[in-house]
Amino acid sequence: MAIFSVYVVNKAGGLIYQLDSYAPRAEAEKTFSYPLDLLLKLHDERVLVAFGQRDGIRVGHAVLAINGMDVNGKYTADGKEVLEYLGNPANYPVSIRFGRPRLTSNEKLMLASMFHSDQVCGSSRS
């Protein structure tokens, strides 16, 4: 059994401490020619693979980098929109790195708020 995250929540349900222990990220980088054989969609301000799997790239993986430049949400490091950049045939061939998206702070808080604390009462023997 693996432990991926530890959350300490007080009785009122507030998050006191949170620790993520991620396994090494499974990332895949591939060079593509136009047109892409994957369907990319914008979801929660991230560009995700919506359809098509190949060479370690899975549905739900996010675009992490294009031609070595990191992608932050739906924009590249130099401010270009990812879907617009990949829609232009003049930008090909292009190298894209895919991987599992990291949880945002809001997603971590939402996940922590779904926990319900149960008090375990021990019985004492006489």
C-alpha positions in Angstrom: 0.0 0.0 0.0 1.4 3.4 -1.0 0.7 6.7 0.8 0.5 9.6 -1.6 -0.8 12.4 0.6 -1.1 13.1 4.3 -3.8 15.6 5.5 -4.2 16.8 9.1 -7.6 18.2 9.7 -8.9 19.7 12.9 -12.4 19.0 14.4 -13.9 21.9 12.7 -12.8 20.6 9.3 -10.0 23.1 8.7 -6.8 21.9 7.0 -3.9 22.2 9.4 -1.1 20.3 7.5 -0.8 18.8 4.1 2.1 16.8 2.6 2.2 15.4 -0.9 4.5 12.5 -1.6 4.4 12.0 -5.3 6.0 9.1 -7.1 8.3 10.2 -9.9 6.2 11.9 -12.5 5.5 9.8 -15.5 6.2 12.1 -18.4 6.3 11.4 -22.1 7.9 13.7 -24.7 7.2 13.2 -28.4 7.8 15.1 -31.6 4.7 15.6 -33.7 4.0 16.6 -37.3 0.9 18.5 -38.4 -2.0 17.6 -37.8 -1.8 16.2 -34.2 -3.3 12.7 -33.9 -4.4 13.6 -30.3 -7.4 15.8 -29.4 -6.4 18.5 -26.9 -9.0 20.5 -25.0 -8.9 23.3 -22.4 -10.2 22.1 -19.0 -9.8 24.0 -15.8 -7.3 26.4 -17.4 -5.1 23.5 -18.5 -4.6 21.9 -21.9 -5.4 18.2 -21.5 -5.5 15.2 -23.8 -9.2 14.5 -24.4 -8.9 11.7 -27.0 -6.2 9.5 -28.2 -3.4 7.5 -26.5 0.0 6.5 -27.7 3.6 6.1 -26.6 2.9 6.7 -22.9 0.6 9.7 -23.5 -2.8 9.0 -21.9 -6.2 10.7 -21.8 -6.1 13.3 -19.0 -2.4 14.1 -19.3 -1.6 17.8 -19.5 0.7 19.6 -21.9 3.8 20.4 -19.7 6.2 21.9 -22.3 6.4 22.8 -26.0 9.8 22.7 -27.6 11.4 22.8 -24.2 9.5 25.8 -23.0 7.3 25.2 -19.9 3.6 25.6 -20.2 1.7 27.4 -17.4 -2.0 26.6 -17.7 -3.0 27.5 -21.2 0.0 29.7 -22.0 3.6 29.0 -22.9 6.4 30.7 -21.0 6.6 33.4 -23.6 2.9 34.2 -23.4 1.5 32.3 -26.5 -1.7 30.4 -26.1 -1.0 26.7 -26.4 -4.1 25.6 -28.5 -3.5 28.6 -30.9 0.2 27.7 -31.2 -0.5 24.0 -31.9 -3.2 25.0 -34.5 -0.8 26.8 -36.7 0.9 24.4 -39.3 3.9 26.7 -39.6 5.0 25.7 -36.0 5.6 22.1 -36.9 7.4 19.8 -36.3 6.9 20.4 -32.6 8.1 18.6 -29.5 5.5 18.3 -26.7 6.0 16.9 -23.2 2.9 15.4 -21.5 2.4 14.3 -17.9 -0.1 14.2 -15.1 -1.2 17.6 -14.0 -0.3 18.8 -10.5 -3.1 19.7 -8.1 -3.6 23.4 -7.6 -4.0 24.8 -4.1 -7.8 25.1 -4.5 -8.0 21.4 -5.6 -6.0 20.4 -2.5 -8.4 22.3 -0.2 -11.4 20.9 -2.0 -10.0 17.4 -1.6 -9.2 17.9 2.1 -12.7 19.3 2.7 -14.2 15.9 1.6 -12.7 14.0 4.5 -14.9 13.3 7.5 -13.2 12.7 10.8 -14.4 9.8 12.9 -13.5 9.5 16.5 -12.4 6.0 17.6 -13.2 5.3 21.2 -11.2 2.6 22.8 -12.7 0.4 25.5 -10.8 -0.2 28.7 -10.9 -3.6 30.3 -11.0 -3.9 34.0 
